[in-house]
Amino acid sequence: MADQLEDVQGDGTAHEIERSSHFAREIWPLKSTAKLVKSKKLHARKRIEYLTDPGSFVEDGLLANAMSEGLPSDGVLTGTATIEGRTVCIVANDQTVKAGSWGARTVEKIIRTTELALKHEVPIFYLIDSAGARITDQVQLFPGRRGAGRIFYNQVRLSGKVPQICCLFGPSAAGGAYIPAFCDVVFMVEGNASMYLGSPRMAEVVIGEFTSLEEMGGARMHATVSGCGDNLVQSDEEALDAARDYLSYLPSSFRELPPTDVARPPARELLDHDIPQEATAGYSIHKIIDSIFDEESFFEIKPLWAPELVVGWARLDGKVVGIVANNPLVKGGVLFVDSADKAARFIWNADAFNIPLVFLADVPGFMIGSEVERNGIIRHGAKMITAVSEATVTKFSVILRKAYGAGLYAMSGPAFEPDATICLPSAKIAVMGPEPAVNAVYANKIAAIEDESERELFVKEKRREYEQDVDLLRLASDLIVDSVVQPGELRTELIRRMRAAGQKERFFSERRHGVPPV
């Protein structure tokens, strides 16, 4: 009799497990999808299906919080999958379960997934759409050793070991906003995504500020002003496509080399007139990039933030490289606080994952003036120079037209051990441009010359003398630059030098870490 009762109970448990699994995996997504139509969102399960190889998702914690009503999987889907055959970890908030908010088991599932990525050294994707923590569960999810803080602790440990890629489809509120912040790249869906520590209502109550969600933490604001968002996209699908594409440039871990692809010629040839001789004339740095690197291979990062500097991945003869390029069309390519931060983070990312760097320099230097000094231009500039100094990957510094002052240092000039400093024939390297240099040295003498034509002649002569002093032939003669090539030869020069560099041996400091000026 007891055996029969045990069998009945066992059958009941098995049936309940099957029912709960089916509800979480099939019924709930069907019931809840209608909520997403207006916002044009995909359900979390559809996002995973779209991102990963068909049938590859292996889910963990499907039955989390199964004993509670209306909390399938406790609002987060976690597990492993493959993308183009490469194993990845997945964390995806289910925004139809209490607005994707975190409970105690939600947090535990995310922690376990980050630990899985650490253990197996595989990339991790965070598909974020969450209203933050459930206040009712705060004792269980917030303060303890396995509380929400452990997620961020693990993300810091993952940083530089494996790629961490975030797609932000909706809110990422309060403490949850730090998940995107610790990722290598964040794709934000315009109109839906937001990131903030305190809601507009909280800002009104606590500090008396009246603002909107879009103004305070919207996708466009973060992609253009704060820099917390990397790339702005228009739909869930576009975000997921971008995330897949981004991974194609990265190795699965710091122990590996980035994937190679079939070499393709550039979209166009680099012509002599593409870079004007006049030092202040603008031109398209994107056209220059398209002329050097494999066709349609450039993946720009943070295109809307600090656009005076352009960074991103590309392929050169099929091999992945990181590009750091001054943009003369925006603020003359001068480096500001934000552009220095943008460069430093990108350089650290490339160096972490064994990706060679190509610097395309046309830089007047760092911005001057009281406003940027108050904003810490020296500290932020030092941060960029720190990143350049710390990078041990293959580096090439290409002087397209000019590299003045500390701008030369920030763009991996000769003192920063680039594998080569390559110049185009029109390149100029100096402490500053001829006009400010002459004014700095001869200001009193110039002011004392009353005759205007005589004054102009004097200034012209001194500029000529200055330019002779920093003549490119002299710099090449003194072995300050390694090579001077014609524009049409630059791609071939870089390919040959990249092949010669091979996978160079990298040496690392015995110290624990530096103390960078962040």
N, C-alpha and C positions, 0 to 999 in steps of 0.2 A: 504493500500500500504506500509506504514512504517512497519507494523507488518510483512508483507511478506518479505521485505528487511532484517529485523532483523533476521528472520528465516534462510534466505539464508546465511547471514553472520555467524550466529551461526553454521550452518551445515559446512560452510567452515572452521571455526576455529576448530571444532571437527575433521574434516577430516585431517587438518594440524597436529593437536596434534597426531592423530593416525599414520599418515605417519612418523612424526618425531620419535615417540616412536619405531615404527617398524624398522626404519632405524638404530637407535642407538642400539637396542637390537638384531636385526637379520641380517640386510643387511651389516652394517659396519664390524662386526666380520668376516663374510664370505668373504667380499672383501679384508680385510686386513690380513687374516691369512697367505696368501702366503709369506708375508714379514718375517714371523717368522720361516719358514721351515729351512733355513740355520743355524740359531742359536739354533735350536731345542727347541724353547720356546713355551709355551702355551699362547693362548690369555688370557687377564685378566678375561674374563667371564668364560673361561674353568678352569682357576685356582680356581675361586670361586666355580664352580661346583665340582671340584675335592676335595676341602678342606671341603666343608660343606655337611650337610645331603641333600639328593635329594629333590629339590623343596622348600627348606626352605628359600632361599634368598629373602628378601624383600628390593627392591631397593629404595633409596632416590635420588632425583635430576637427574632422567633419562634425563629430558629435559633441563638440565643446558646448557646455551649458544646455545639453539636450533636455535636461529635466525642467528647464524653465520655458514658459510659454512665450512664443514670439521672438526668440533669440537664436535662430539657427546659426550654428557655428560661432556663436557669440559675436557676430558682426564682422568677422574678418576671415578671409580665405588664405591659407598658407600651404606651402608645399614646394615641390621641385618640378621642373619641366625642362624642356630643351628648346633652344632657339637656334635654328640652322645647325642642329645636332649638338650644340654646346649646352651642358648642364647649367641651369641657373636656379636660384631660389626666388620665390614669389611671396610677397605680402600684399594682399588686396583688400581694402576696406569694402564691406558691403553697405553701401549708403542707404539701402532699404531696411536695414535693421537698426532702429533707433538712430537714424542719421549717421550710421557708421561709427557711433561713439564707442569708446573703450570701456570694457568691463575687466574684471580681474583675469578672466580666461583669455580675453582678447590680448592683453598685455603678455601673458605667459606664452601664447602662440607666437607673437611677434618676437619675443626674446628667443624662443627655441629656434626660430627660423634664422635669426641673425647668428646664433651659435652654430647652426648647421653650415651656414656660409663660411664662417670662420674655420670650422673643422675641416671642411672639404675644399676650401679655397676656391669658391665659385662665385660668379657675379650675383648680385641680389637686386631685384626690382621691387620698388615700393610703389604700388598703385593706390594713391592716397585720395580719400574722399570721406573726411571724418569731422564730426562736430566736436571732437575732443573727449575728455574723460567723463564718465558718468559720476556725478557728484555722489550719488547714492552708494557707489562702490569704492569711494576714495580710500578707505582704510585698507581695503584688500589690494588696491592697484597702485597706490601712490607712494607710500613712504618706505616700504620694505626692501630687503636685499634683492628680491625678485619683482620689485615694483617698476613703474614706467621708466624711472631713471636708468634702469639696466639696459633698456633699448638704446639710449644715447651712448652709454658707456661702451656697449658692443659696437655701435656705429663708429666710434672713435677708434676702436681696435681694428675694425675692418678697413678704415681709411688707408689708402695706399697699398693694401694687400689685395683687394678685389674691387672691381668697379661697383659703385653703388649708384643706381639710376632711378630717378623719381619721375613719375608722371602724376601731376596734380590736377585732378578732374573737378574737385569741389573744394570745400573748406579744409584747411589744416589749422586747427584752432588751438590756442593756448599752448601748453607744453608740446602738443603734437606738431606744432609748427617747426620744432627742431629736427624732426625727421628729414624734411627736405633740406634744411640748412646743413646737415651733415653729409648730404649726398654729393657726388661728383658733378651731377648735372640735374637740372630741374626743368621739365617741360610743363608749362602752365596753359590750360585751356581758357582762352579769353571769354569773359562773360560768366563763367562758372567757377573757375579756380580762385581761391583766396588764401592768404596766409597772414595770421595775426596772433599776437599774444593776448590781446583783450579786445572784445567785440566793441562796435560803436556804442552799444548801450552801456557797456562797462566803462568806456572812456567818458561818456556823459556823466555817469554817476560818480566816478572816482575823481576825475580831473576837470570835469566841466567842459569837455570838448565836444562839440557837435560836428560829427563827420559821417560820411557814408562808408559802407563796407568797401566799395570800389576805390574810394579815395584813400582809405587807410591801408587796405591790404589786398586790393584787386590785382589780377594777373598783369595788366598793362603797367600799373604802378611799379610792381616788383621787377618787371622786365626792363623798365626804362629809368627808374629813379633809384630804388634801393639796391638793385643787382641781385636780390635773393632768387629771382627767377632767371633762368638762362635763356630759354627760347619760348616765344609766344606762339601758340598754335590755335587753330580754330575749331577743333573737334577732338573727341576721344580718339577716333581713328588716326588722326594726324599725329597726336601725341604718341600713340603706340608705334606708328610707323617710324617716327623720329627716334624713339627709344631703341628699336631694333637696329636701325641704321647706325646709331651711335655705338652700339656694342660691336658692330662689325669692324670698328677701328681699334678696339681695345683687346688686349689679351685677357684670358680668364682670371689670371692672377699676376702678381708682381714677379713670379718665377718664370713666366713665359714671355715670348716675344709677340708683338701684335701680328694679327693675321695678314698675310700677303694676298694680293689680288693680281689679276692679269694686267700687265702694263698697258697703258693707253697713251697715245700722244696728247699733248695739250689741245685745248679748243682753238687756239690761235698761236701765232708766232709773236715773240716779244720784239717789237720794232724800236729803232733808235728814237723816233719821235714820241713814243708812248710816255716817256719821262721827259718833261720839258727841261731845258737848260736853266731857265730862270728859277732861282731858288725858291721863290714864293708862289710860283704858279701851281695850281691844283691839278690833280689827275686821279684817275680811278685806280686805287690799289687792288680792287677786285679784278680789274682787267689784267693787271700785272700777275696776280696769282693764277688766273686762268691761262696765262701765257707760259707759266713755268711748270705747273703741276698737272698731273693726269686729268684728262677731261672729265668734268662733272664729279670730281672726287672731293671738292672742298666742302667740309661740314663746318659752317661757322657757328661759334658759340658766343652767346651774349651779343648778338648783332645790334640790339637797340640800346645797350647800356655802354657808356663811354666809347662811342663809335669812333673817336679819334685814334683808337687802337683796334686793330682787327686780329682776332685769334681764332684758331680752329684746326681741325684735322684735315689732312689731304693725303694723296698718294703721289709718290715720286717714283716712277718706273715700277709701279705696283706695290711699293713699300710705304707704310704709314709714316707720316711725319707730322709734327706740330708746327704751326706757323704763327709767328708773332710779327705783325706788320704795322708800321705807322700809316695813318690814313691822312694824306695831305688835304683831302677835300673837307675834313672836319677839324676846325680849330688849327689848321695848318699842320696837324700831326703832333702838336705839342702834347707832352705828357702831363696829365692832371692826377689828382688824388685817386679818382675812380679808375682811370686807365692803368695806374700803377698796381692797384689791387687786382684788377682784371688780369693783368699779365702775370703777377706773382702766383695767383691760384692756378692759372693754366700751366705755367712752367712747372710748378710742383706736381701737377697731375701728370704731365708728360714724363717727367723724370721718374715718377713712381712706377710707371708702367712701361718703361724701356722704349719710349718713343723719341726718336731723334728730333731736334729742334732746328728750324730754319728761321732766322731773324732777318726781316726785310726792313732795313733802316732808312728812313728819310725823316730825321727828327731834329727840330731846332733846339730841343732840350726840354727841361721841366718848366712848367709855368711859374712865373714870378708874380709878386704882388702881395698886398696885405691880406686879401681874402684867402688865397691858397695857403699862406703861411699860418693863418688862424685855423685852417682846416688840416694842418699837419702835413704839408707837402713833403717836407724833409723826411718825416717818419715813414710816410707811405712810399716815397721814392726809394728809401733805404730798404723797404720790404721787397720791392721789385728787384733791386740789385742783389739782395740776399738770395732770392730765388735763383737768379742767374748764376750766382757764385756757387750755390749748392748743387746745381744740376750737373750730373756726371755722365749723362747721355751724350751721344755725338751732337755737336752744336756747330752750325755754320752761321757766321755773321756776314750778311750781304749788304754793302752800303750802296743803295740805289742812287742817291743824289747827295745827301749830306748827313752828317752825324756830329752834332755840336754838344759840347759840354758833357754833363752827366748823362745826357741822352745816349752818347756813345757807350757808356758803361752799362746802362740799362738794356741796351740792345746787344749785349754780349760782345763788346769791343775786345781788342787784342789782349788786354790785361786779364780777361776773364776766361782764358784758356779755351777759346773756340777751336775746333779742329781746323778751321781755316777762316781767315778774314778775306772776303772776296769783294772787289770793287768794280763797278762799272766805270768807264773812262771819265765820266762827268762827276764822280764822287768827290766830296770835300769832307775832310775830317779836321776839326779845330775846336779850340776852347769855346769859341763863339763865332758867329758870322762876321764878315768883314766890316759891315756898317757899324754894328755896336762896338766892335773891337776898336775901330779907328776913333769913334766918339769917346770911348772910355780912356784911351791913351792920350788923345790930342784935343780933348774938349776945350781946354783953356786957350790953346794956340788957335784952334778953329774960331773961337769966339772973338779973338783979337784981330783977325783978318777982316778989315772993313769992306774991301772990294769983293763983291759977290762972285765975279768970275774967277778971281784969284783964289777965293775960298773954295770954290767948286773944284778948281784944278788941284789944289793942295789935297783935298779929300780924295779925289780920284787917284792921285799918285800914291797916297798912303794905303788906299785899298789895294792897289796893284802890288805894292810891296808886301802887304799882308798875305795876299793870295799866293804870291811866289813862295813865301815862307812855309806855307802849308800845301804846296803843290803835290799832287798825287804821285808824280814821278819821284819826288824826293822821299815820300813815305814808302814807296815800293823799294827804292834804293836802300833805305835804312831798314828794310825787312819788317816794317810795321804792318804792312799788308802782304798777304801771301800771293794774291793773284789779281790781275786786272783783265777783265774779259769784256767782249762786246755783248750787248744785250741778247742778241740771237744765240750766243754761245752759253748763256748762263745755265739753262736747264741741263745741258750736256755736262758742264763743269760740275754741277751739284751731283748728278748721277754718278759720275766717275769717282768723285770724292767720297760719296756715300758707300760705294762698293769697296773702295780702298779702306775706309774706316772699319767696315765689317761690323762684327759684334765686339767692340773694343772692351778690354778688361776695365771694370769699374772698381774704384777704390773708395771705401767708406771710412768715415772718421771713427775713431775708437771712443769718442765722447758719447754721452747719452743723446744729447741734441743741443743745437744752438739756442740762443734766446733772441729770436727775430723781432724786429720793431713792428709788431702788429698793431 
